[in-house]
Amino acid sequence: GSGHCVQISQQEMKQHPLCHSNTENRIKKCVFKAFACSKSVQKSLTHSLLHTVHPEAFRVAPQLLSVKLSSNRLVALPPRIFSPLTHLDQLLLDGNRLESIAPKMFEGLSDLQVIDLSRNNLGSLAAELFTGLSKLHFLNLGRNSIKELPPTIFHPLTNLKTLFIYNNEIKTLDGGMFAGLDKLTELKLHYNQIASLPPQLFWSLGKMNTLTLSANQLQTIPEKTFYHMPEMKKLTIYNNPLLTLPDQLMGHMPQLQEFYLYNTKLTTLPPNLFANMSGLITLNVHINDRLSELPSDLFCCLPFLDKLSLKSNNLVQLHPQLFSRLTRLRLLYLNDNKLQGLPGDIFRALIQSFGVVADNDEVICSTRDDRARRTISSLSDDDFLHCDALMVKSRLPTTVSSFNSGHTHTLTLTLTHTHTHIHTHTHTHTHTQSRKRK
């Protein structure tokens, strides 16, 4: 009441008598005082049990560039409460209980670059909510209860680079939803309820390097959906009830290094599914309990592939040439399928490149550390990679096959629970690969 401003820190605010009471009026006075007395350009009131903010709280602190109100108990905010902060560039409201945002909440905040509204209870957003925010480059709407997005809601965000909409309840996306977002590099849509994708939905996103669509309800994906994204580095479509994939799905993606396709209802895959992923290093096509066959040239164009997992599918047989082009493969998992037999030359290319040591109790590690004299099948992956040499016992005199544990040309092949018989002789090669049970 005196009109004098006494500087107060966040810790002091928590200890202030006004803040010990849960009455709404005293909380309002406390917060108002904290902002009114601030001379900084950043105000952080996170984890403060704050459940309301005075409508005039920011009118006396127009110099603020950053406001962090994360992890409080805010259920609602007064309309246009931030309007005095014309230079604000960062606004963090994540981890509250907000159920709605006034349509003109961000009006006049043309300098905003970062908005985080994640981990709230938002069910819908107004079409004009982000109008005028042409400088915004980061927007997080993840972990809310959003069921539908207005078709043009993101159109004003012409400089947006990161958009998170994961963990919501979205079922459909408008075909022009991302039109004009040509600077977007990261789009996360996983853990929604999206059942279908409009054709060419992502075609305007030429700079995209991360796109997540996993854990939705997709049964199919339109032809050429992932074309025109040459800078893609991470793409996820796993954990969808996919029934089929079109012959033309993936565009040129030379920078994509990892791809996962699991927990689907696919019975087979298009022959050229991975043909445009020439930079792939890790490929996991596993845990698809209906996947029973693979085209012979499925892995034709993966010259750098280091790890291939085909475990826990429903594979019954494999084509003799399936792995013939994988000249740099180091890890191959085929365990937990229904393979009854394998062609005798299916690993010919691998043997010619590296050699193979059969996985049985007669193969032991002869390194000098604590792994010495243990059978290969008893070693974990990490243990095996530190085994400096293998000793193979057979009817012939004992043979020692040496290899460098850090060498990139050491193959680990797992075939457990497949009841597979391989018609090939592999004990006499000097450059050693291993095939071991897990």
C-alpha positions, 0 to 999 in steps of 0.5 A, a space after each residue: 500500500 506504500 507504493 514502494 517496490 522491494 526486490 523479492 526472489 523466487 525463494 523469498 516469495 515462497 517463504 513470504 507470509 503472503 505465499 503460505 496461505 492458499 487463499 486466492 487473493 493472497 496468491 495473486 498479491 504474492 505473484 503480482 509483487 514478484 513480477 512488479 519488483 523484477 528488474 531482470 529480463 527473465 522471470 522463472 517461477 517453476 515448481 512453485 505450486 502456483 495456481 493463478 496469476 493476477 491479470 495485471 502481473 506482467 503490466 509492470 514488467 514489460 522488459 521481460 524476454 523470457 517467462 517460465 511458469 513450468 510445473 505449477 498448478 495453473 488451470 487457466 490464464 487471463 486472456 491476453 495476460 502476456 500482451 504487455 510483454 511485446 519483446 517476449 521471445 520465450 514462454 514456457 507453460 508446460 507441466 500445468 493443468 491448463 484446459 484451454 488457451 484464449 484465442 488471442 492469448 499471444 496477440 501482439 507477441 511478434 518476437 516469440 520464438 519458443 512456446 511450450 504448452 506440453 503436459 497440460 490438459 488442452 483439448 482443443 486450440 483456436 485456429 487463430 491462436 498463433 496468428 502473427 508469430 512468424 518468428 516462432 521456431 519451436 512449438 511443443 503441444 505434446 502430452 495433452 488431450 488434443 483431439 483435432 487441429 484446425 486445418 490452418 492453425 500452423 500456417 502463420 508459423 513460416 519460420 517454425 523448425 520444431 513441432 511436437 504434437 506427440 501423445 495426444 488424441 488426434 485421429 485425422 490430419 488435414 491435407 494442407 496442415 503443414 503447407 508453407 512450413 518449408 523450414 520445419 526439420 523436426 515433426 513428432 506425431 507419435 502416440 496419437 490415434 491417427 488412422 490415415 494420412 492424406 496423400 502428399 501430406 509431407 511433401 512441402 517439408 523438404 528440410 525435414 530430418 526427423 519424422 515420428 509416426 509410430 504408435 498410431 492406428 495406421 493400417 496403410 500409408 499412401 503411395 509416395 508419402 515419404 518422397 521429397 525429404 532428402 535430408 531425413 535422418 530419423 523416420 519411425 512408422 513402427 507400432 502401427 497395425 499396418 497391413 500393407 505398404 505400397 511399392 513406392 513409399 520411400 523417396 531418396 533418403 541417403 542420410 537415414 542411418 536407422 530404421 525400425 519396423 516392428 509390431 505391425 500386421 505386415 505379411 511381407 514387404 515391398 521389394 524396394 522398401 529400403 532401396 533409397 536408404 543407401 546410408 542405413 547402418 542399423 535396420 530392425 525389422 523384427 517382432 512382426 508376428 505375421 511377417 512370413 516372407 521377404 523378397 529376394 532383393 529386399 536388402 539390395 542397396 544397403 552397402 553400409 548396413 552394420 546391423 540387421 535384426 529379423 528376429 521374432 517374426 514368422 519367417 519360414 524360409 529365406 531366399 539364397 540371395 537375401 544377404 548377398 549384397 550385405 558386404 559390411 554386415 556385422 550383426 545379424 539376428 534371425 532368432 525366434 522365427 519358424 525357419 526349418 532350414 536354410 539354403 547352403 549358400 545363403 551366407 556365402 557372401 558373408 563367409 567370403 568376406 569374413 569367415 564363420 566359426 560355428 556356434 557350438 560347445 567346441 568353440 571357446 574363447 582363448 583370450 587372457 582375461 576372465 573370459 578365457 576357456 569359456 564357450 562362445 555360447 556362454 558369452 554375452 555380446 559385450 563379453 564376446 567383443 572382448 574375446 581376442 581369439 577363438 579356439 576351435 576343437 574338432 577331430 583335427 588338431 586344435 586350431 586357433 583363429 585370431 581376430 581383433 575384437 574392435 574389427 568392423 568385420 566380425 559377424 555375430 549371427 543368432 539363430 536360436 529357437 529356429 530349429 534350423 539346419 545349415 548345410 555348410 562347412 565353416 570351421 576352416 576359415 582363418 578370418 573369423 566371424 562368430 555365430 553365438 546363442 543368446 
